[in-house]
Amino acid sequence: MNVIHSTWLSLLILGTSVAMAQDPIPLPEDPSYGARLFQEKGCVRCHAIGEAGGRIGPNLGRIHLKGSLLDVAGTMWNHAPAMYENMVALHIDVPKTTPQEMANLVAFLTAYQFYLAQLGKPGDPEKGREIFDQKNCSKCHSLQREADFEKVGPSLRGYAKLSPIVIAQAMWNHGVPMSEEFLKQGVSRPKFEEDQMADLIAYLQHTAAPANADPVYMQPGNPRRGRDLFASKGCAECHPVRGAGGLPEVPDLGKRREELVRSVTQVAGLMWNHGTAMWEKMRERKIAIVKFQDNEMADIIAYLYFINYFDKPGNASSGKELFVKRRCSECHTPAEFGSSAGPHPDKSKAIMSPLDMINAMWNNAEEMVPLMAAKGIPWPKFEPGEMADLVEFLYSHHSPLPSGAPAQQEGTK
């Protein structure tokens, strides 16, 4: 099966089509571009995704790449010598990438995890049945085929054919009248913890669906469209993102990694839990209560996921220690100290963005492997968090090029 045409990839993989120099956070958009590059660059000859692809390297559909985007890049770097050795043995040309292509490939790997978290961990219908009663859903809704006129809410039978995010979106859209009904009936408004939203949705789908029904999968969200919706729906009027916009007393959604780098249903449950407070704030500021249609909630959640996954801030002091400890400084020295075996870090055009630097490192790694071996320098390996520290140090040391000055060329063919 062609890797870019498999059902799993159409559901799980995103690429990106933004210019890194214009957008420091590479928000994915095109569902197939990252997968296409994965094949065109020859990655698929060694790595499988699910059941499609090579068997020489690890199956990237069966491992969870922990940490941030830069940690994923660090993992790629750590395995560069072994990958080059295998490519030479297989007579595969070592692929070179542009910063834009590297953005797509890294986004491909990180996006896979976003959907793996949802599809790889389905809800438990039996637990969902208990939640349906415990959270008082059964007081207003039935699962009968026909409407139960003794219930104030509609039958949920028809929700079996909807994807999990669409069900969560419908709950959000009806949140205000549901909250008012809770008050009338004197029941507490339900809140969801951990996987309870996924379990509840699994119960609705399992109970109402025919015995031989195919599973209903999540439709991929579009993070770039989610960013636009975040503004147009008025979310940005209250919530800052990485210090930009919003109100100072409202949580910054670009700094909520622990809450938002989770499965889609967990994030949807979190939004539901905070719905009452958000709706009250909207009323105060005379903002229309937000409602979503089509795949809009999935788009916004995908946006919040990626801006939090992109990176935790690095530590420049730790990065400086790494620069010396990993012996990077033996080849890369500041320009003020004269000649350098490798590009001067303070004048390098590769330090325009994290992925520019990662791209340059990858493109030059083929030459660096024999040079480091000749010098007796072991290949530097990075633990989770260290690549972010190194990048932070290089940023802090970087001097902008004078206007009109030629930049050093570093593997950006």
C-alpha positions in Angstrom: 0.0 0.0 0.0 1.3 3.4 -0.9 2.1 5.2 2.4 0.5 8.5 1.5 -2.8 6.8 0.5 -3.4 4.6 3.6 -6.5 5.3 5.7 -4.4 5.8 8.8 -2.3 8.4 7.2 -5.3 10.3 5.8 -6.7 10.5 9.4 -3.5 10.9 11.4 -1.0 12.9 9.4 -0.6 16.7 8.8 2.0 18.7 7.0 2.7 22.4 7.1 2.8 25.0 4.3 3.9 28.1 6.1 7.1 30.1 5.6 9.2 29.7 8.7 10.7 33.2 8.5 7.1 34.7 8.6 5.6 32.4 11.2 7.9 31.2 14.0 5.4 28.4 15.0 5.0 26.0 12.1 1.3 25.4 12.2 0.3 22.4 10.0 -2.3 22.8 7.3 -2.1 20.4 4.4 -3.1 16.8 5.4 -0.9 15.1 2.9 2.2 17.2 2.3 4.3 15.9 5.2 3.4 12.4 4.3 4.4 13.0 0.7 7.8 14.3 1.7 8.3 11.3 4.0 8.0 9.2 0.9 9.9 11.4 -1.5 12.9 11.8 0.8 13.2 8.1 1.1 12.3 7.9 4.9 9.6 5.3 4.1 12.3 2.9 2.8 13.5 2.4 6.4 10.6 3.5 8.5 7.0 2.3 8.6 3.9 4.1 9.6 1.4 1.5 10.8 1.8 -1.4 8.4 3.2 0.5 5.4 6.9 1.2 4.9 10.3 -0.3 5.7 11.4 -2.3 8.6 15.1 -1.3 9.0 14.3 1.7 11.4 11.7 1.8 14.1 8.0 1.9 13.1 7.0 5.5 13.7 3.4 4.5 14.1 4.2 2.4 17.2 6.4 4.7 19.2 5.5 7.8 21.1 8.0 10.7 20.6 8.0 12.4 23.9 8.6 16.0 24.6 8.4 19.1 22.4 9.0 19.7 18.7 12.7 20.3 19.3 12.9 17.1 21.3 11.6 15.3 18.2 14.3 17.0 16.2 16.9 16.0 18.8 15.8 12.4 18.4 16.4 12.7 14.7 19.8 14.2 15.3 20.8 11.5 17.8 20.2 8.8 15.3 21.8 10.6 12.3 25.0 8.6 12.2 23.2 5.2 12.3 20.7 6.5 9.6 23.5 7.6 7.3 25.3 4.3 7.7 22.1 2.4 6.7 21.5 4.8 3.8 25.0 4.1 2.4 24.5 0.4 2.8 21.2 0.6 0.9 22.7 3.0 -1.7 20.1 5.6 -0.8 21.2 9.2 -1.4 21.2 11.1 1.9 18.3 13.6 1.5 18.8 17.3 1.8 16.0 19.5 2.9 15.1 23.2 2.9 13.9 24.8 6.1 10.3 24.6 4.7 10.7 20.9 4.0 12.1 20.2 7.4 9.2 22.1 8.9 6.8 19.7 7.1 8.7 16.6 8.1 8.9 17.5 11.8 5.3 18.7 11.8 4.4 15.3 10.2 5.9 13.5 13.2 4.5 15.8 15.8 1.0 15.8 14.3 0.9 12.0 14.2 1.1 12.1 18.0 -1.8 14.5 18.2 -4.1 12.0 16.5 -2.5 9.0 18.0 -3.5 10.3 21.5 -7.1 10.2 20.4 -7.4 7.2 18.1 -4.9 5.1 19.9 -6.8 5.3 23.2 -10.5 4.8 22.6 -13.0 5.4 25.3 -14.5 2.6 27.5 -18.2 2.2 26.8 -18.8 0.4 30.1 -17.3 3.3 32.1 -19.2 5.7 29.9 -22.5 4.0 30.9 -21.7 4.7 34.5 -20.8 8.3 33.7 -24.0 8.7 31.8 -25.9 8.0 35.0 -23.5 9.6 37.5 -23.3 12.9 35.6 -27.1 13.1 35.5 -27.1 12.9 31.6 -29.9 10.3 31.9 -32.2 12.8 33.7 -32.6 14.8 30.5 -31.6 12.4 27.7 -32.6 8.9 26.6 -30.9 6.6 24.1 -34.2 5.4 22.6 -34.8 5.5 18.9 -37.8 7.8 19.3 -38.0 10.9 21.4 -38.9 10.3 25.1 -41.4 13.1 25.9 -40.7 12.7 29.6 -37.2 13.9 29.0 -36.5 17.6 28.4 -33.5 16.9 26.1 -33.5 15.1 22.7 -32.7 11.4 22.3 -29.0 10.8 21.8 -29.6 7.8 19.6 -28.5 9.7 16.4 -25.2 10.6 17.8 -23.8 7.2 17.1 -22.9 8.3 13.5 -21.0 11.4 14.6 -17.3 11.6 15.4 -16.2 12.2 19.0 -15.3 15.8 18.4 -18.7 16.6 16.7 -20.5 15.2 19.8 -18.3 17.3 22.1 -19.0 20.3 19.9 -22.7 19.8 20.1 -22.5 19.6 23.9 -20.6 22.9 23.9 -23.1 24.6 21.6 -26.0 23.6 23.8 -24.1 24.4 27.0 -26.0 27.5 28.0 -29.5 26.1 27.8 -28.3 22.9 29.4 -26.8 24.9 32.3 -30.1 26.7 32.8 -32.0 23.4 32.8 -29.6 22.0 35.5 -30.5 25.0 37.7 -34.3 24.3 37.2 -33.9 20.7 38.1 -31.6 21.4 41.0 -28.8 19.1 39.7 -25.2 19.9 39.5 -23.6 20.7 36.2 -21.3 17.8 35.3 -17.6 18.1 35.0 -15.3 15.7 33.3 -11.9 14.4 34.4 -9.1 12.7 32.4 -10.8 10.3 29.9 -14.4 10.6 31.1 -15.5 12.6 28.1 -14.0 9.9 25.8 -15.7 7.2 27.8 -19.1 8.9 27.7 -18.8 9.4 23.9 -17.8 5.8 23.4 -20.9 4.7 25.4 -23.2 6.8 23.2 -21.7 5.4 20.0 -21.5 1.8 21.2 -25.1 1.7 22.6 -26.8 3.5 19.7 -24.8 2.1 16.8 -25.8 -1.1 14.9 -23.8 -4.2 15.8 -21.8 -4.2 12.6 -21.3 -0.5 12.3 -17.8 0.8 11.4 -16.0 2.9 13.9 -16.3 6.7 13.5 -13.0 8.4 13.4 -12.0 11.9 14.4 -11.6 14.3 11.4 -8.2 16.1 11.5 -8.3 19.7 12.8 -6.5 22.5 10.9 -4.3 24.4 13.3 -3.9 27.4 11.0 -7.6 27.7 10.5 -8.0 27.2 14.2 -5.7 30.2 14.8 -8.0 32.3 12.6 -11.1 31.0 14.3 -9.6 31.8 17.7 -9.5 35.4 16.7 -12.8 35.6 14.8 -14.8 33.8 17.5 -13.6 36.3 20.1 -11.5 33.9 22.1 -8.5 36.2 21.7 -10.4 39.1 23.3 -10.1 37.3 26.7 -7.3 34.7 26.3 -3.7 35.7 25.7 -1.5 33.4 23.6 2.1 33.5 24.6 1.7 37.0 26.1 -0.1 38.5 23.1 -3.6 39.9 23.4 -6.3 39.0 25.8 -6.8 40.0 29.5 -4.1 39.7 32.1 -6.3 37.9 34.6 -7.4 35.2 32.0 -5.2 32.1 31.5 -2.6 32.4 28.7 -3.5 29.4 26.4 -0.1 29.4 24.9 1.4 28.5 28.2 -0.9 25.6 29.3 1.1 22.7 28.1 0.1 20.3 30.9 -3.6 20.9 30.1 -3.7 21.3 26.4 -1.1 18.7 25.1 -3.6 16.0 25.5 -6.2 14.1 23.5 -8.9 16.0 21.8 -11.7 14.7 24.0 -9.7 15.6 27.1 -9.3 19.2 25.9 -13.0 19.3 24.9 -13.9 18.1 28.4 -11.7 20.9 29.9 -13.5 23.5 27.8 -16.8 22.2 29.0 -15.7 22.3 32.6 -14.8 26.0 32.3 -17.8 26.8 30.1 -19.9 28.5 32.8 -17.0 30.9 33.8 -16.3 31.6 30.1 -19.9 32.4 29.2 -20.2 34.7 32.2 -17.0 36.6 31.1 -18.5 36.9 27.6 -21.7 38.4 28.9 -19.7 40.9 30.9 -17.8 42.0 27.8 -20.9 41.8 25.6 -19.3 39.1 23.4 -21.7 36.7 21.7 -21.6 33.2 23.2 -19.3 31.2 20.9 -20.9 28.4 18.9 -19.0 26.1 16.5 -20.1 24.4 13.3 -18.6 21.8 10.9 -15.0 21.0 12.2 -14.4 24.3 14.0 -13.9 23.0 17.5 -11.4 20.4 16.2 -9.5 23.3 14.4 -9.3 25.4 17.5 -8.2 22.5 19.7 -5.6 21.5 17.1 -4.3 25.1 17.2 -4.0 25.2 21.0 -2.3 21.8 20.9 0.4 22.8 18.5 1.3 26.2 20.0 1.8 24.4 23.3 3.6 21.4 21.8 5.9 23.6 19.8 8.3 24.2 22.6 8.8 24.9 26.3 11.2 27.9 26.7 14.9 26.8 26.8 17.5 27.8 29.4 20.4 29.8 27.8 22.8 29.1 30.7 22.2 25.3 30.4 22.5 25.6 26.6 25.9 27.3 27.0 27.1 24.4 29.2 25.8 21.9 26.6 27.6 23.8 23.8 30.9 23.2 25.6 30.1 19.8 27.1 28.9 18.3 23.8 32.1 19.8 22.3 30.2 21.9 19.7 32.6 24.7 20.7 35.6 22.9 19.3 34.3 23.5 15.7 32.0 26.4 16.1 33.4 29.5 17.7 32.2 33.1 17.8 33.5 35.2 14.8 35.4 37.5 17.1 37.9 34.7 17.9 38.8 34.2 14.3 38.6 31.2 12.1 36.2 28.3 12.8 36.0 24.8 11.4 32.2 25.2 11.2 29.9 28.2 10.8 30.3 31.0 13.4 27.2 30.7 15.6 26.8 34.4 16.1 26.6 35.1 12.3 24.8 32.0 11.1 21.7 32.4 9.1 20.6 29.0 10.5 19.7 30.7 13.8 16.8 32.6 12.3 14.4 30.1 13.8 14.6 26.7 15.5 13.7 24.7 12.4 16.2 26.7 10.3 18.9 25.6 12.7 17.6 22.0 12.8 17.6 21.9 9.0 21.2 23.2 8.8 22.3 20.6 11.3 20.7 17.8 9.4 22.0 18.9 6.0 25.6 19.1 7.4 25.5 16.0 9.5 26.7 13.8 6.6 29.9 15.9 6.5 30.1 16.2 10.3 30.1 12.5 11.0 33.6 11.7 9.4 35.1 15.0 10.5 34.1 14.4 14.2 35.4 10.8 13.9 38.7 12.1 12.6 38.9 14.5 15.5 37.9 11.8 18.0 34.8 13.8 19.1 31.9 11.6 20.0 28.6 12.3 18.3 26.6 14.6 20.6 23.4 13.2 21.9 20.6 15.3 23.3 18.2 14.4 26.1 14.6 15.8 26.2 14.7 19.5 26.8 18.4 19.9 25.9 17.9 20.9 22.3 15.6 23.7 23.5 18.3 24.9 25.8 20.9 24.8 23.1 18.7 26.8 20.7 18.0 29.3 23.5 21.7 29.8 24.0 22.4 30.2 20.3 19.6 32.8 20.1 21.0 34.8 23.0 24.5 34.8 21.3 23.3 35.5 17.8 23.9 38.9 16.2 21.8 40.1 13.4 23.6 40.4 10.1 24.3 44.0 8.9 22.0 45.2 6.1 23.3 43.8 2.8 25.9 41.5 4.4 26.1 38.0 2.9 25.0 35.2 5.2 27.0 32.0 5.6 25.7 29.2 3.6 24.8 26.1 5.6 23.3 23.2 3.8 20.2 24.8 2.5 20.4 23.4 -1.0 
